[in-house]
Amino acid sequence: MQIPKLRVLSEAGAVRAVTATYETEANGWEVQVGYASRSGERTEALERQRGGVRVFATLDAVARALGEAGVGAFRVVTPRSGAGW
C-alpha cells in the first residue's frame, strides 16, 4: 500500500492498526497497516512508489509520513523486545 491509499483509508476511518517494526536485515523501520475491507480485515506493508517495501531510516520519518496520511498513532516493535510499546 502506498501513502495515498493509506490517506483514503484513514479519512474513511477504515484503518484499524498501524505497526512500525525495526528490521535489522533492511536496516530500518517497516510499517504494516491493518484495515477493514469489504472482504474482512487485511494487513499490508507500506510500499515505495515504484514497488517494494518502504524502509524508513528513523521513527521520526515514520511518524512524519503517517501523520501526513492522517494516522495519529502507531505501535512500535523493537527487535530486542519483540513487543510493542
N, C-alpha and C positions, 0 to 999 in steps of 0.2 A: 504494500500500500504506500502511496506517495502522500505528501503533505496536503495537496488539495482534496483528496478523498477523505483524509482524516479531518480536515476542516469541516467538510459537509456532514460527516458523521457526528462530529462534536456539536455542530449547530442544531442537528436533528435530535440530539440527546441520546444517540444510539451507542456511544462509547461506554463500555462497562468497566474496563480495567486497562491501565497502561503500565507496563513494567520496563524499566531500564536495567539491563544486566551487563556487567563487565565481562567481556570475552577476552581471555588472555591471548588466544590464537589470533584474534583480529586486532589486538592491542587497542581496544576502545569499547565504547558502550553501544549496545544494540537495543532497539526498542521494539517490544511486542505490544500490539493493540488488540484488546478483546472488545467485540462489539456485537450488537444484536442485528440479525438479518432476518429476512423472511423465512429462511430455512433453519433458523436457530442461531445459537451463539457461534461466532467464528473468531479466530485469532490469526493475525497476520503481522509480519515484521514490516517496519518502515523500510522503504526502498529508496535507492538513488533514482534520479530522473532517467538514467539510461539502464536501469535494472540492477539487480544485485542488492544485497542487504546494505543499508546505510549504517556506517560506523561513525560515531561521534567521538572526538578526542577527549571531551570533558563533560561532566554533568551539567555545567553551566550551558554548554551548547545544546544539550538535550532539553533543558528547561526552556531555553530561548525558543527553540524550534516548536516544542509542544505548546508553549504559551501563545505563539503566533498562530497556531492552529486551533486555539480555543480550549486547550486542555489545561485545567488549573492544578491538577495534582497527578502524581505518578508514584509508583512503588520502585524502590531501588534494591537490587540484589547484588551483593558484593561476592567476589569469588571466594573470599576467606570464610565468610559465614554461610553462604548458600541460602541465606534467608533475607527477606525484605525488611527494610527499616520502616 
